[in-house]
Amino acid sequence: CTACDAGKYSASAGATSDATCTACDAGKYSASAGATSDATCMDCEPGKVGNTEGSIFCTTCSNSDWCPGGADCLKGHAGDFCSMCAESYFWQGNECAACPSYGAWSWLIFGAMAVLLVCVIYWLSGKLRFIFENPDWKKEAQDVITPFKIVVTHFQLVVIYYSFPLGYPPALLELVRWLRAVFAFDVVDMFSPECSTGALRYEHRWSIGICAPLALMLPFAILALHKKDDAEARDQALVTLAVLATLTFIWGISASMEIWACSNSEGLQGERLDAAMDVECSAEDSTYATLVVFSIVFFLIYFVGINAGLLWASLRSGSEQLHQSISGDFKDEYSLWFLFINTVKLLAVIASIFVKNAEQQVIMMLIVISSAFMLTLAAQPYE
């Protein structure tokens, strides 16, 4: 007699070949060899998916909400691990949502809004010179700018809290998504590129998202270099860059570090990228190797390069307006306090990406934020 392999069964007694073996349906699995009925084919549990026939295991999804069990993905999701959006759906937070009626034009609409916001920042940056030249106006401006920067930092950290899997209400998560788009300048989430281009693989969407903020900054970097002999025009461009760097900091480092978060998944050989389980975390996987190289480059750009370049430019120019825009409205002895703030943001991102357990994420965030709060109270670095 010939026994059927795992993932198959045969009701024919005494079979002498595997020609009588039938594969378990997609969405079911059988880990035992020699099965004699389809009763041994078990349904994939919620949080797992089985896309192929004859499976000997079900794959654990990186987000259990995407996989209701069996062979199906959550509505709007597609792909072997339900980690892609189906046609006419786009990423909205951690789930795929149906594209709106204007979806094909969303990139143009939100792109125009992003450009308009950048132009407003550039215009306001030009007005700061006149404000800083008047002592009374300068004091009033600092009374507004300093709390605004604190609020921006606060909302950027709050957005990270809501990435923890703690069962927040959907309406609250949608509000947080929009706050992230504004305060963290999450350009790709605003653009919804899938509604214009169709389904996107993870690496393509990641590339668009991490390059978009730099594309918005590039014109001002070129302008600053072109106008290096015109102090007013140069400083206006550099102040705009400083504001954009503050807004995009968390998005830039979190997108970069996302590539470094891998884990084992039941039934799959080797570690898989948490954000895209079809990508194996191996140097032999050309997609992953390319992503790692570029993620390191972009991390250095967002975390070190932009701020270091702006700080160097401000020290070289001697412009008080530019220096305060970059280092913040801190006392002279705390002019580098913005590095401490960026470190706090970095630790918050590490908690959201590399700590898998929700309770541990909360504990780490409480330690980071309370420590930062106490150090800020002790130092009192703000003017």
Backbone torsions as a table, in degrees:
resi	resn	phi	psi	omega
1	CYS	NA	148.9	178.6
2	THR	-112.4	120.2	179.7
3	ALA	-82.7	144.6	177.2
4	CYS	-74.2	145.9	176.6
5	ASP	-68.5	162.8	174.4
6	ALA	-58.4	141.5	-177.3
7	GLY	94.7	-4.4	-179.4
8	LYS	-134.1	168.2	177.0
9	TYR	-150.6	161.8	176.4
10	SER	-145.7	131.6	178.7
11	ALA	-92.5	-1.5	-178.3
12	SER	-87.3	113.2	-179.1
13	ALA	-72.0	139.4	175.8
14	GLY	73.4	21.2	-179.8
15	ALA	-63.0	139.3	-178.7
16	THR	-104.6	2.9	175.1
17	SER	-147.2	168.0	-179.5
18	ASP	-86.7	9.3	180.0
19	ALA	-65.8	-23.3	-179.7
20	THR	-89.1	-2.4	-178.1
21	CYS	-78.4	138.1	179.5
22	THR	-115.0	133.1	-179.3
23	ALA	-74.2	143.0	174.1
24	CYS	-61.4	146.2	179.9
25	ASP	-63.9	157.6	173.1
26	ALA	-59.5	139.4	-176.9
27	GLY	92.9	-1.8	177.2
28	LYS	-127.9	163.1	178.8
29	TYR	-148.7	158.0	175.1
30	SER	-144.2	118.8	-176.6
31	ALA	-90.7	-5.8	-174.4
32	SER	-104.2	138.0	174.2
33	ALA	-85.6	156.8	176.9
34	GLY	79.8	19.8	-179.1
35	ALA	-68.0	141.9	-176.5
36	THR	-114.4	4.2	176.2
37	SER	-155.9	161.8	-179.5
38	ASP	-72.6	-4.5	178.3
39	ALA	-66.3	-20.0	178.8
40	THR	-79.3	-12.1	178.5
41	CYS	-82.3	107.8	-175.2
42	MET	-93.9	145.5	177.3
43	ASP	-69.4	143.3	173.7
44	CYS	-67.0	132.2	-177.4
45	GLU	-72.8	159.6	173.0
46	PRO	-54.6	138.1	-176.3
47	GLY	95.2	-6.1	178.1
48	LYS	-129.3	162.6	-179.4
49	VAL	-143.5	146.5	175.0
50	GLY	-131.0	102.6	-173.3
51	ASN	-87.8	-15.0	-174.0
52	THR	-119.0	157.9	175.7
53	GLU	-77.0	154.1	176.7
54	GLY	71.7	27.9	-178.1
55	SER	-74.3	144.0	175.2
56	ILE	-102.3	-2.1	176.0
57	PHE	-159.9	164.2	173.1
58	CYS	-108.7	144.1	-177.0
59	THR	-86.7	131.4	176.0
60	THR	-75.0	125.6	-178.8
61	CYS	-78.6	149.1	-179.9
62	SER	-66.6	-25.7	173.4
63	ASN	-128.4	111.3	-173.9
64	SER	-61.0	-25.2	-179.2
65	ASP	-66.8	-24.0	-177.9
66	TRP	-75.5	-18.2	-172.4
67	CYS	-122.3	98.3	-178.8
68	PRO	-74.8	-5.8	-177.4
69	GLY	114.6	158.6	-178.5
70	GLY	75.0	-146.6	-177.0
71	ALA	-98.5	-7.0	-173.4
72	ASP	-93.1	149.9	172.4
73	CYS	-98.3	163.1	172.1
74	LEU	-55.4	143.3	-177.7
75	LYS	-52.0	129.4	-179.7
76	GLY	98.1	-15.7	-179.7
77	HIS	-99.5	155.1	-178.4
78	ALA	-152.2	179.9	179.0
79	GLY	95.4	167.4	-176.8
80	ASP	-61.0	-29.5	-177.9
81	PHE	-119.6	18.7	179.1
82	CYS	58.5	25.3	-174.8
83	SER	-101.6	9.2	174.9
84	MET	-118.5	159.1	174.5
85	CYS	-89.5	139.5	176.7
86	ALA	-70.5	170.3	176.9
87	GLU	-57.5	139.5	179.3
88	SER	71.5	17.0	174.0
89	TYR	-126.3	154.9	179.7
90	PHE	-139.3	159.4	-179.9
91	TRP	-71.4	126.3	175.6
92	GLN	-130.6	97.5	-173.0
93	GLY	70.5	-121.9	-179.1
94	ASN	-104.1	10.8	179.8
95	GLU	-135.8	162.8	177.8
96	CYS	-93.8	131.0	180.0
97	ALA	-118.7	155.1	-180.0
98	ALA	-66.2	136.9	178.3
99	CYS	-65.1	137.9	176.9
100	PRO	-69.5	172.0	-177.9
101	SER	-60.3	-29.5	179.4
102	TYR	-93.9	16.2	-172.1
103	GLY	-54.7	-39.1	-178.2
104	ALA	-63.8	-20.7	-178.2
105	TRP	-108.2	6.0	-175.4
106	SER	-61.1	-37.2	-179.7
107	TRP	-62.6	-35.7	-179.6
108	LEU	-73.8	-41.4	-178.7
109	ILE	-64.0	-53.9	-176.8
110	PHE	-74.9	-27.0	174.0
111	GLY	-64.0	-42.4	178.1
112	ALA	-64.7	-37.2	178.4
113	MET	-65.5	-41.0	179.4
114	ALA	-64.5	-43.1	179.0
115	VAL	-64.3	-40.7	178.7
116	LEU	-62.6	-42.9	178.4
117	LEU	-61.1	-42.7	179.0
118	VAL	-63.9	-39.9	178.8
119	CYS	-65.0	-37.8	177.2
120	VAL	-64.6	-42.4	177.8
121	ILE	-61.0	-41.3	179.3
122	TYR	-64.3	-41.8	179.8
123	TRP	-64.4	-45.2	179.3
124	LEU	-65.1	-34.5	178.1
125	SER	-61.5	-35.1	177.3
126	GLY	-68.9	-31.8	-179.9
127	LYS	-73.7	-22.8	-176.7
128	LEU	-62.5	-32.2	-179.3
129	ARG	-59.2	-44.0	-178.9
130	PHE	-69.6	-33.9	178.8
131	ILE	-67.4	-44.0	-177.3
132	PHE	-70.3	-20.3	178.6
133	GLU	-78.5	-14.9	178.8
134	ASN	-108.9	114.2	-175.7
135	PRO	-55.4	-39.7	-178.8
136	ASP	-68.5	-45.2	178.9
137	TRP	-65.0	-35.7	-179.6
138	LYS	-61.8	-43.5	179.8
139	LYS	-64.2	-43.2	179.2
140	GLU	-64.7	-39.1	179.6
141	ALA	-64.6	-42.1	179.3
142	GLN	-63.0	-33.3	178.7
143	ASP	-66.2	-19.7	178.4
144	VAL	-99.5	-45.5	-174.1
145	ILE	-66.0	-43.1	-177.9
146	THR	-61.3	-51.0	176.7
147	PRO	-61.0	-34.6	179.6
148	PHE	-62.5	-44.0	179.4
149	LYS	-64.3	-37.4	177.5
150	ILE	-64.9	-41.6	179.3
151	VAL	-63.6	-43.5	178.8
152	VAL	-59.6	-47.0	178.4
153	THR	-60.3	-41.8	-179.8
154	HIS	-61.7	-47.6	-178.1
155	PHE	-67.8	-34.6	176.7
156	GLN	-62.3	-38.7	177.6
157	LEU	-73.8	-37.3	178.7
158	VAL	-60.3	-40.0	179.4
159	VAL	-59.3	-37.7	178.9
160	ILE	-65.3	-39.6	178.6
161	TYR	-54.5	-40.1	-174.8
162	TYR	-79.7	0.0	171.7
163	SER	-85.3	-10.4	177.9
164	PHE	-73.4	139.1	-178.0
165	PRO	-76.4	75.8	-176.2
166	LEU	-114.4	13.7	175.4
167	GLY	71.9	41.4	178.2
168	TYR	-69.3	151.4	178.0
169	PRO	-61.3	141.8	-178.7
170	PRO	-56.2	-39.4	-179.1
171	ALA	-63.6	-38.4	178.8
172	LEU	-67.4	-40.3	179.2
173	LEU	-65.0	-35.2	178.0
174	GLU	-66.1	-41.1	177.1
175	LEU	-62.5	-42.8	179.8
176	VAL	-64.3	-36.0	178.4
177	ARG	-59.3	-41.5	179.6
178	TRP	-71.5	-35.7	175.4
179	LEU	-63.3	-39.9	178.1
180	ARG	-62.9	-43.0	-178.9
181	ALA	-59.7	-35.9	-176.9
182	VAL	-85.3	-54.8	-172.1
183	PHE	-80.7	-22.4	176.3
184	ALA	-107.9	0.7	178.0
185	PHE	53.6	49.8	179.1
186	ASP	-78.3	83.3	-171.4
187	VAL	-62.7	-43.7	-174.4
188	VAL	-66.8	-30.8	177.7
189	ASP	-70.3	-33.6	177.3
190	MET	-73.0	-38.0	-175.0
191	PHE	-72.5	-29.2	-176.8
192	SER	49.8	59.9	-171.7
193	PRO	-61.6	-26.6	-178.9
194	GLU	-60.6	-29.0	-178.9
195	CYS	-70.3	-18.2	179.6
196	SER	-103.2	-36.5	-173.2
197	THR	-102.4	-11.9	-171.0
198	GLY	89.9	-173.5	-177.0
199	ALA	-58.3	136.3	-179.4
200	LEU	-116.8	136.5	171.6
201	ARG	-70.2	158.6	-175.3
202	TYR	-56.7	-46.5	-175.0
203	GLU	-64.0	-30.8	178.6
204	HIS	-72.7	-42.9	179.7
205	ARG	-66.4	-40.0	178.7
206	TRP	-61.6	-42.5	-178.8
207	SER	-63.0	-42.4	178.4
208	ILE	-62.9	-46.7	-175.4
209	GLY	-64.3	-41.7	-174.7
210	ILE	-80.1	-22.9	179.9
211	CYS	-89.0	-24.8	-174.2
212	ALA	-57.8	-48.5	178.8
213	PRO	-60.3	-38.2	179.2
214	LEU	-66.6	-33.5	177.5
215	ALA	-65.3	-33.5	177.3
216	LEU	-73.1	-31.9	-179.5
217	MET	-79.1	-30.3	-172.0
218	LEU	-53.9	-44.9	-179.4
219	PRO	-58.1	-34.8	-178.1
220	PHE	-76.8	-31.8	174.2
221	ALA	-65.4	-42.1	177.8
222	ILE	-64.9	-41.7	179.8
223	LEU	-62.6	-41.7	179.9
224	ALA	-62.8	-39.8	177.8
225	LEU	-69.6	-39.8	-179.0
226	HIS	-67.4	-34.2	-176.7
227	LYS	-104.0	30.8	-175.0
228	LYS	-62.5	-23.5	178.9
229	ASP	-91.5	-5.3	178.1
230	ASP	-108.7	95.9	-172.5
231	ALA	-55.7	-42.2	-176.5
232	GLU	-65.0	-49.5	-178.9
233	ALA	-67.5	-39.2	179.1
234	ARG	-62.7	-48.0	-178.4
235	ASP	-64.4	-36.5	178.7
236	GLN	-61.9	-43.5	179.0
237	ALA	-66.5	-40.3	-178.7
238	LEU	-70.2	-36.1	176.5
239	VAL	-64.1	-41.0	176.3
240	THR	-59.8	-43.7	176.8
241	LEU	-60.3	-40.7	-179.2
242	ALA	-63.0	-42.2	179.0
243	VAL	-65.5	-45.4	179.1
244	LEU	-63.3	-36.5	178.2
245	ALA	-63.8	-39.1	177.7
246	THR	-64.5	-43.4	-177.8
247	LEU	-68.7	-35.3	-173.6
248	THR	-95.9	-1.4	-173.1
249	PHE	-57.8	-53.8	-176.5
250	ILE	-64.5	-43.5	179.6
251	TRP	-60.5	-44.4	-176.8
252	GLY	-62.6	-48.1	-177.0
253	ILE	-74.0	-33.8	179.8
254	SER	-69.2	-40.7	177.5
255	ALA	-64.9	-38.8	178.5
256	SER	-65.2	-48.3	-175.0
257	MET	-73.8	-18.1	178.1
258	GLU	-57.0	-31.2	-178.1
259	ILE	-70.2	-20.3	-176.1
260	TRP	-91.2	-2.4	-176.3
261	ALA	-95.7	105.3	-179.0
262	CYS	-127.5	156.8	177.2
263	SER	-158.2	163.1	177.9
264	ASN	-80.0	144.4	176.9
265	SER	-124.0	139.9	-176.5
266	GLU	-56.1	127.2	176.5
267	GLY	89.2	-10.4	-178.0
268	LEU	-107.0	141.3	179.8
269	GLN	-83.6	131.5	178.7
270	GLY	79.6	166.7	177.9
271	GLU	-76.7	149.2	-179.9
272	ARG	-121.8	150.9	177.5
273	LEU	-65.6	126.4	-177.4
274	ASP	-57.5	-37.8	-176.6
275	ALA	-79.6	-16.1	-178.7
276	ALA	-157.1	98.3	-171.3
277	MET	-71.7	-11.9	176.4
278	ASP	-77.9	-6.3	178.0
279	VAL	-102.4	117.7	179.0
280	GLU	-84.6	132.4	-179.4
281	CYS	-80.0	78.1	-177.8
282	SER	-146.2	143.7	177.5
283	ALA	-63.4	-20.7	179.3
284	GLU	-78.3	-16.4	176.0
285	ASP	-85.9	110.0	-174.1
286	SER	-62.2	-34.4	179.0
287	THR	-63.7	-47.2	-178.5
288	TYR	-67.5	-41.5	179.9
289	ALA	-60.0	-40.4	178.3
290	THR	-67.0	-42.6	179.4
291	LEU	-61.9	-40.7	-179.4
292	VAL	-62.9	-45.5	-179.8
293	VAL	-59.4	-49.1	-178.4
294	PHE	-69.7	-32.1	179.0
295	SER	-64.9	-39.0	177.8
296	ILE	-64.8	-43.8	179.2
297	VAL	-60.4	-48.2	-177.6
298	PHE	-69.4	-34.0	176.5
299	PHE	-61.9	-45.0	178.9
300	LEU	-64.4	-35.0	178.7
301	ILE	-66.8	-50.5	-175.7
302	TYR	-72.6	-41.3	-173.4
303	PHE	-84.3	-34.2	-175.1
304	VAL	-117.2	-54.8	-167.9
305	GLY	-56.7	-52.8	-174.8
306	ILE	-64.4	-50.9	-177.6
307	ASN	-65.9	-39.1	179.0
308	ALA	-65.2	-41.3	178.7
309	GLY	-64.4	-42.2	179.4
310	LEU	-68.1	-41.0	179.1
311	LEU	-63.0	-42.5	177.2
312	TRP	-61.0	-42.9	-179.5
313	ALA	-64.2	-38.5	-178.5
314	SER	-69.5	-40.0	179.0
315	LEU	-67.6	-35.4	-179.8
316	ARG	-71.9	-37.1	-177.3
317	SER	-79.0	-27.8	-177.3
318	GLY	73.6	15.3	-178.4
319	SER	-82.3	120.3	178.7
320	GLU	-64.6	-40.5	179.8
321	GLN	-59.7	-47.2	-179.1
322	LEU	-66.8	-43.0	-179.0
323	HIS	-62.1	-43.0	-179.5
324	GLN	-70.1	-32.7	178.6
325	SER	-66.6	-32.0	-177.4
326	ILE	-87.8	-51.4	-174.3
327	SER	-88.1	-11.8	179.2
328	GLY	95.3	168.4	-179.0
329	ASP	-86.2	67.1	-178.3
330	PHE	-107.5	162.5	174.4
331	LYS	-62.8	158.0	-175.5
332	ASP	-56.0	-40.6	-177.1
333	GLU	-73.7	-9.2	178.6
334	TYR	-120.1	34.4	-176.6
335	SER	-64.6	-20.5	178.7
336	LEU	-102.6	18.5	-179.2
337	TRP	-63.2	-23.5	179.4
338	PHE	-62.5	-25.8	176.4
339	LEU	-67.2	-36.0	176.3
340	PHE	-65.1	-43.7	179.0
341	ILE	-61.5	-42.8	179.0
342	ASN	-65.3	-33.4	176.9
343	THR	-66.9	-39.5	176.1
344	VAL	-61.3	-43.4	177.9
345	LYS	-62.6	-40.5	179.3
346	LEU	-62.1	-44.3	178.8
347	LEU	-63.7	-35.3	177.3
348	ALA	-65.5	-40.5	178.3
349	VAL	-65.9	-40.6	177.7
350	ILE	-59.1	-41.5	178.7
351	ALA	-61.9	-39.5	-176.5
352	SER	-75.1	-27.9	-174.4
353	ILE	-97.2	-45.1	-169.4
354	PHE	-99.6	-19.7	176.9
355	VAL	-90.8	118.7	-171.3
356	LYS	-85.5	-30.8	-175.5
357	ASN	-86.8	130.5	-175.7
358	ALA	-61.4	-41.3	-179.5
359	GLU	-64.9	-40.3	178.4
360	GLN	-67.1	-34.8	176.1
361	GLN	-60.4	-46.3	-179.4
362	VAL	-62.7	-44.4	-179.5
363	ILE	-61.1	-45.9	-179.4
364	MET	-63.1	-41.3	-179.5
365	MET	-65.9	-39.6	178.1
366	LEU	-63.1	-40.3	178.6
367	ILE	-64.7	-45.5	-177.5
368	VAL	-64.4	-49.4	-174.7
369	ILE	-70.1	-42.3	179.9
370	SER	-66.0	-38.5	177.5
371	SER	-64.6	-43.3	179.0
372	ALA	-64.1	-38.7	-180.0
373	PHE	-64.0	-45.4	-178.8
374	MET	-67.3	-38.9	178.4
375	LEU	-66.6	-36.8	178.8
376	THR	-67.4	-41.0	177.6
377	LEU	-63.7	-39.3	-178.9
378	ALA	-69.8	-40.7	-176.0
379	ALA	-83.3	-34.1	-175.4
380	GLN	47.2	64.3	-172.1
381	PRO	-78.4	-18.4	-175.7
382	TYR	-76.6	149.6	176.2
383	GLU	-63.8	NA	NA
